[in-house]
């Protein structure tokens, strides 16, 4: 008997809460495995080099192959693949979930993680412009956006279990104007 798998890709800007949400979704949905793209990159050494700021330059085609291998080898009926790079990799048959977050929340989380100011700025602009949502729509047929927070795991677990939901976009660009003025950022 062939078991049909539900594949959910959870992506978003760094610090939106993807990992925490993925773990909660797995717990709520049951019979779920979570595959963390960053763990695969590190354990399988799927990067060619490091940039000046220490960021890994990931070999995306190798990462995709490893993700597909992990999905195929899973006996779970629901597979959650989590990572910020996934908006740039299409996983056939997967539903993409983009986790969004308010810029002030992201800034606070990134500072707590020790991100450099330039990296924080880059990620905040990416979030405001919905980089992950825009690119997910290029690579996936079905894309949903959810604000991070307590309600997100419940909604995403319901989606994984087959609940029908309206696809949407979350607009955060307006936050960027006030943010850049407050920070004194130039273009």
N, C-alpha and C positions, 0 to 999 in steps of 0.2 A: 504494500500500500504506500503510495506517495503522499507525504504530508506536505500540504501547502503552507509555506511560511509567509508570515507578515513581516516585511522588512521596513523598519522606520529609521531614517537618517536624521539625527538631531544635530543641527549645526547652528552657528551664530558667532558673533564677534567674541574674542577672548573675554572671559569674566562675566558672561551673561548668565551663567549657572547651568550650562549644558550637562556637566558631569553629575552634579547633584540631582538634576531633574531626571536624567537617564536612569540613575540608580532607583529613584522613587517610582518611575514608570515601571521598571522591571518588577519591583516589589508589588505594586498594585495590579499589574496585568497578569502576573504568574506565568510559568513556563516560558520565561524570557531570559535571553542571554544579552549582556551588554559587551560590545566590542568597542574599545577605545582606540581611535586612530592614533593618538599620540603614543600610546603604549606600544602599538605595532611599529611605529616609526623608530622608537628607541630600541625595542627588543630585537628587531630584524635589521636594524641599521639602514633604514630606508631613506637616508639622506646622503647627498654628495659632498656637502661641505657645510661650514658654518659661516654666517655673514659676520660683518664687523661687530654687531651687537650680540653675537652668540646665538642668533636664531638659526635653526636647522634649515637648510635648503633641501626640501623633501623631493624625492623622485616620485612624482605623482602616479605614473603608470605602475611602478612597483607597489606602491601603497594600495592602489585599486586591486591589483592581483591578489595581494595578501588579504584584503578585506573580503573579496569574493571567495577565497579559499576558506576563510574563517566562517563565513555565512554557510557555505556548502557543508562544512564539517559539523555544524551545530545541529543537535537533535531537537532543539527547542522550537516551538511553533511561532514564537515572536522573537525576532532578532532586532536589537536596537544597536545602531552603529553611531557613535558619538565623536564629534570633533569639528573644530572650526574650519579645517581644510575641505570638508565634505561638500561644501557648496560649490566647489570647483571640480568635483569628481562625480560623474553620473553613475549611480548603481541601478542597473536595470531592475524594474519591478518595485523599487523602493518608493515610499512616500517620504518627502522631505518635510521636516519640522524645523523652522527657524525660530530660535529663542531670541527675543528682543529685550532690551532693558534701557531704562532712562539713563541719560549721559552722566548725571551726577552720581548715580549708583555705580556705574561702570568705573568712573574716575576713582571713586573711593576704593573699590575692590582692587583695581590695578595698582594703586599706590600701596595698598596693604601687601600686595604680592611683590613689590619692589621693582615694578616696571620703570624704565627710564622715561623722562618727560616726553621725548620725541615719540617713543612707542605708544605712550598713552594718547598723545594727540592724534597719531595715525589711526589708532583703533577707535577713538571717539568719532572721528570724521567718517570712518568706515561704517560705524553703527548708524550715524545720522543719515548717511546716504543709502542705507540698507544694502550694503555690498553683498552680504550673504543671501538676502532675499532675492535680489536681482539675479545673481548668478545661479542660485538654486532653481529659479524659474527657467533658466537656460538648459539645465541638466536633468530636471525631473518633471514628470507630467503632473504630479500632484504635490502642491506645496502649501503648507499652512504656517502662519506666523502666530506665535503666542508670546505675550509678555511673561517674563520670568516671575517667579513668586509662588505662593502656596497653592494657587488654583491650577497652575500649569500642569503638574504631573497627573492630576486627576483627569483633566481634559485630554491629555496626550494618551494616557492609558485607555481611555474610552475610544479614542481614534484607533489605537492599535487593536482593540477588541472588535472593531468593525462599525463603530458609531459613525453616522453620517454627519458631516460638519461642512459649513460654508468656508471656502478658501478666502483668505483676506490678506490685507497688507496693513502694517502698522506704521504710521507716519511719525517720525521723530526729527525730521529735518528742522522744524521750527525751534526745537531745543538748541540747535547748533548756533543760531544767531545770538541768542542771549549768552550762551556759553562762551563764544569767541569774544564777545564784547567784554564780558566779565574777566576773561583771561588775558585780554589784550593781544590775542593772536592776530597775525597778519597772514594774508593769503600766500 
